[in-house]
Amino acid sequence: MPTFLSDPPQTAYLLLFAAVLVSGAVWFNRRDNRRALAAFGSIAGVLAVLFLLDKLFESPREESVRAVQTMLRAANARDANAFVANIADTLEYHGESAPVTVTREQVRGGGFWNVLRQLDVRVAAWDFARDDVREIDANTIEIGFLAKGEANGHQAPLYLRATFARQPDGLMKLTKLATFDPMKRTNERKTIPFFP
């Protein structure tokens, strides 16, 4: 399914909605005019079809954002198995130091989980802006978003660039993760404490 149909921009909805309103007003003023009714019905039909396609089919961006949100819920529930279910066999992580490649099992058994439990850390993510998305190819996408870990009234905010690639099982899974200072974005790297 083409991305412009499965994940249409908000402007497409706004333009179509405005066209439905205008054509509906024209038809209402000229109720005996069949062309005005046909125009109103056609535009409303296009809007309905677009809405259905958007809801029925998930774009790679939407699938990647959903995977991040699933990982956040798993981290807050301290469920390492659910967390790594969204990670590819290997993950390249780049914080302040040189990039490191770890396996899914290394993430599952990492000291990161003990820190989350001991400090009762809560994690959250937001600002999954379309402007922060880069399609690398048909099966690989990079998304950017803000996230934070919070414990004992202290926050550790980050800006993350996450690359998801379609795996042999057909799912988009995390293959690369880079973390940055949230104010300077990609100009200054920052590390997730004790990760992976």
C-alpha positions in Angstrom: 0.0 0.0 0.0 1.5 3.4 -1.0 2.5 5.5 2.0 0.4 8.5 0.9 -2.7 6.3 1.3 -1.8 4.3 4.4 -0.3 7.2 6.2 -1.7 10.4 4.6 -0.5 13.8 5.9 -2.9 15.8 8.0 -3.1 18.4 5.2 -4.8 15.8 2.9 -7.5 15.4 5.5 -7.9 19.1 6.0 -8.1 19.8 2.3 -10.6 17.0 1.7 -12.7 18.1 4.7 -12.7 21.7 3.5 -13.8 20.5 0.0 -16.6 18.4 1.6 -17.8 21.4 3.5 -17.7 23.7 0.5 -19.4 21.2 -1.8 -21.9 20.4 0.9 -22.8 24.1 1.2 -23.1 24.5 -2.5 -25.4 21.4 -2.8 -27.4 22.7 0.2 -28.0 26.0 -1.6 -28.9 24.2 -4.9 -30.7 21.1 -3.7 -32.2 20.6 -7.1 -28.8 20.5 -8.8 -27.7 16.9 -9.3 -24.2 17.9 -10.3 -23.7 19.6 -6.9 -24.9 16.5 -5.1 -22.6 14.3 -7.3 -19.6 16.5 -6.4 -20.4 16.5 -2.7 -20.9 12.7 -2.7 -17.7 12.1 -4.7 -15.5 14.2 -2.4 -17.1 12.7 0.7 -16.5 9.3 -0.7 -12.8 10.0 -1.4 -12.5 11.3 2.2 -14.2 8.1 3.5 -12.0 5.8 1.4 -8.8 7.7 2.5 -9.9 7.4 6.2 -10.6 3.6 5.8 -7.2 3.0 4.1 -5.4 5.0 6.8 -7.1 2.9 9.5 -6.9 -0.5 7.8 -3.2 -0.4 6.6 -0.2 0.5 8.8 2.6 2.4 7.2 6.3 1.6 8.1 6.3 4.9 10.1 3.2 4.0 12.1 4.5 0.4 12.7 7.8 1.8 14.0 6.1 4.3 16.3 3.8 1.5 17.6 6.9 -0.7 18.2 8.6 2.2 20.2 5.4 2.6 22.3 5.2 -1.2 22.9 8.9 -1.1 24.0 8.1 1.8 26.4 5.2 -0.1 28.0 7.5 -3.2 28.3 10.2 -1.1 30.0 7.8 0.4 32.4 6.4 -3.1 33.2 10.0 -4.4 33.5 9.2 -7.1 30.8 12.5 -7.7 29.0 10.9 -10.3 26.8 8.3 -8.0 25.4 10.9 -5.2 25.1 13.3 -7.3 22.9 10.4 -8.7 20.8 10.7 -5.4 18.9 14.5 -5.6 18.4 16.2 -7.4 15.5 18.7 -10.2 16.1 21.4 -7.5 16.4 21.2 -3.9 17.5 23.7 -1.2 16.8 23.7 1.3 19.6 25.6 4.6 19.4 25.7 6.8 22.5 28.6 9.0 23.6 31.2 6.4 23.0 31.9 4.4 19.8 29.0 2.4 18.3 28.5 -1.0 19.8 26.6 -4.0 18.3 24.7 -6.2 20.7 22.5 -9.1 20.3 18.8 -9.3 21.4 19.9 -11.7 24.2 22.5 -9.2 25.5 19.8 -6.5 25.7 17.4 -9.0 27.4 20.0 -9.8 30.1 21.6 -6.4 30.4 22.2 -4.4 33.6 19.8 -1.8 32.3 16.9 -3.9 33.7 18.3 -3.9 37.2 18.6 -0.1 37.2 15.0 0.3 36.0 13.8 -2.0 38.9 16.0 -0.6 41.6 15.4 3.1 40.9 11.8 2.5 39.8 12.4 4.4 36.6 9.5 5.4 34.4 10.1 6.1 30.7 8.1 8.0 28.2 8.4 9.2 24.6 6.7 11.8 22.5 7.1 14.1 19.5 7.1 11.5 16.8 7.0 14.2 14.1 6.7 13.4 10.5 9.5 15.9 9.8 11.8 13.6 11.8 11.2 10.6 9.6 13.7 9.5 6.9 12.8 6.6 4.6 16.0 4.8 3.7 14.3 2.4 1.4 11.0 0.5 1.1 11.8 -1.7 4.1 13.9 0.6 6.3 12.9 3.8 8.1 14.5 6.0 10.6 12.4 8.0 13.1 13.3 10.7 15.6 11.6 11.4 18.9 12.1 12.7 22.4 12.1 10.5 25.4 12.9 10.6 29.1 13.6 8.4 32.1 12.3 9.7 35.4 13.1 8.5 38.9 12.9 10.1 42.3 11.9 13.5 40.8 14.9 13.6 38.5 14.6 13.4 34.7 17.0 12.3 32.0 15.7 13.6 28.6 17.1 12.4 25.3 16.6 12.8 21.6 16.6 9.4 19.8 17.1 8.3 16.2 15.8 4.8 15.8 16.2 2.8 12.6 13.6 0.0 11.9 14.0 -2.6 9.2 11.5 -5.2 8.0 12.6 -8.6 9.2 12.1 -12.0 7.6 9.0 -12.4 9.8 7.5 -9.4 8.1 7.7 -7.1 11.1 9.5 -3.8 11.4 12.1 -4.2 14.2 14.7 -1.9 15.7 18.2 -2.4 14.1 20.0 0.9 15.1 19.6 3.3 17.9 21.4 6.6 18.4 20.9 8.9 21.4 21.6 12.6 21.6 21.2 15.7 23.8 17.6 16.8 23.4 18.5 20.5 23.0 21.3 20.1 20.6 19.7 17.1 18.8 22.2 15.4 16.4 25.0 17.8 17.3 25.9 16.2 20.7 25.6 12.6 21.6 24.3 11.4 25.0 24.1 7.9 26.4 21.2 6.0 28.0 22.6 5.1 31.4 23.6 1.4 31.7 22.2 0.5 28.3 22.4 -2.1 26.9 
